[in-house]
Structure formats: structure tokens, C-alpha cells
Amino acid sequence: MEIKKVGVVGAGTMGNGIAQVFAAAGYDVLMRDIKDEFVARGLSTIKKNLERMVSRNKMAAEAKDAALANIHTTTELAPFADRDLIVEAALEEVSLKLQLFRELDGIAKPEAILATNTSSISVTKIAAATKRPGQVIGMHFFNPVPVMQLVEIVRALQTKEEVVATIEATGKKIGKTPHVVKDSFGFVVNRVLIPMVNEAVNCLYEGLTQPEDIDAVMKLGANHPMGPLALADLIGLDIILNVMETLYQGFEDPKYRPSPLLKQMVDAGYLGRKTGRGFFDYQSA
Ligand code: 3HC
């Protein structure tokens, strides 16, 4: 099956990044969020990102205009009826995702593929909420989506082989490097990466040193492009906690216990860049 029309559910950090990469690759994209202001914010982020690429000679002005012309927006789900592929990038809540997939299943054409960008929820469970479980798959992008090369393709227990092949080919067409993994708690990247971030939070909690120093030693000593606490702020502390809880409960293994400080930060609403404060302050930036 050839994918031409793509729907993206969610215009937040991940959703607008996903919409941008599909639109830049020539796909007709419909981006949806629940409020006009969320859609407008997502679109304005895409414009800024594309303009930055033009100003740095990474994209021609005509290509930017063409990409923007490929993006349409809505606050409804009904217009997704003509989409070949729908990528869901809504909030990371199980009940919300299951409800969304039930609705999308009722709206989307029978041959359409439904993908989720979930960072840790079982794709097998999401697939089981639909009447087309063989056409449900994980398409896990990484933040910042326009920059990060990987798409982790998550094969649910029910996903059909031809659907995996279609999504792998589509991942390549949008300029990414896809890798297929089986559905499991945290898949591969988050299972390895997020406990490392959680451990950095524990180092801070135990008072080993200051946030700046934790990040500095990991950049200098492990050659990471950014420190784990700055990365936590980029990803969102609520998402980090979510992934840790999924690993902790899923594997029933204490090694995945979320850091008490991480829980406190989330309780305080210090979620990282998106709220202006996390382990670092972004309000004055
Ligand atoms: N959106 C679009 N482009 C961005 C961007 C953003 N938010 N942030 C940076 N960029 C672009 C810049 O414009 C720049 O482009 P250029 O080369 O054309 O000038 C390029 O990325 C490099 O940016 P900078 O020079 O400003 O800074 P760095 O070289 O430090 O790179 C970084 C920034 C790409 C964010 C780098 O620090 C990095 O790779 N960090 C690690 C990110 C990471 O690990 N992400 C995965 C998170 S896990 C996840 O998302 C999964 C989820 O389920 C939790």
C-alpha cells in the first residue's frame, strides 16, 4: 500500500515535529489538536523550524513554502476519513489513547494504518482496542523530531508483516533511519536511555553534585551531546516519570524505581522546557 495522505493527532512537541517531517517529504498532512490555539502554536513552531533551516541554507525557500502548503489543520477527527496513515502523538495516557484508537478505527478507511508515537504504552494493548489490530503499529520518533535520525518501529503482537514493511519504507521516505523492534515495555531506546536519566536524578537527589556538574561530567566523560538533566528537561519530566513507571510496573523490577526527586518535580509542575522550569530555568531564556 502506498501512503500519500497522513494524519497527525496532536500538535504538541512531537506532533508538530512529525507533521513537519512528513510535509517536508511531500506528504499531504492533516494535523489535529483539540483546541485552535494548540493547532496554531504547533503550526507556528513548524514555520519557525523551517525558516531556520532556510536561513542556514539547509532548505530552499520554495521547499519551505511547499512543505507549509502540504499542512492542513483541524480540531476534528472526522476529516481523518481519507488518510492512508494516521500517526497519533497525543498525551501519554492509556485511557485517552485507547479511546482515541477506538474512535480513529471507526473513522479511518478500512485499509488505513494506525500508528502510535507512544513512548512506553503497550502497542499490543492499543492495537487490541481496534477492529484492525493487524494494521496498528508503533512509530516512535525522537525529540527534536526534525533532527533525530531514528524511527523506532514497534511491532505489536498482532501487527501484519506487510504493515511493518510499509511503515519501514515510509520511514525511509521521510529521511529517517527505521529500526524494527518487538513491542515490550519502553521498547529499546527508552528502556536503555530513561533509566540513565533517572539515575542522574538520583545522583542529584543524593547530593553528589550540582545539576550543571552532573550534565558536564556526562558530556565530557561519555560524549553525550547534552547532559541527562538537560535531556530530561527537553523530553519532559512527566514523560520520564511515565516511562519509569511503565518499566517498574511492567517488569516488576526495583531497578526501574522512579527517583523520589523526579516524582516531586512532577508534583510541583516543574516539567522542563515546556513549563519554563525543570532541572534548569528557561523562563529568562
Ligand atoms: N527543533 C528543530 N531543530 C532543532 C531543535 C528543535 N527543537 N533543536 C536543535 N535543532 C537543530 C538546530 O537548528 C541545529 O541545526 P543546524 O545544524 O542546521 O544549525 C541542530 O539541531 C543542532 O542544534 P544546536 O547547534 O543548537 O545544538 P546541538 O548541536 O547541541 O544539538 C540537539 C541539539 C540535537 C538537541 C543535541 O543536543 C542532541 O542530540 N541531544 C540529545 C537528544 C536526544 O537524545 N533525544 C532523544 C530523546 S528521547 C525521546 O525523544 C523519546 C521519547 O519517547 C521520550
Residues whose N, C-alpha, C, O or C-beta is under 5 A from the ligand:
A	BS01	3HC	N49 R56 K58 S119 F141 F142 N143 P144 P146 V147 P225 M226 I235
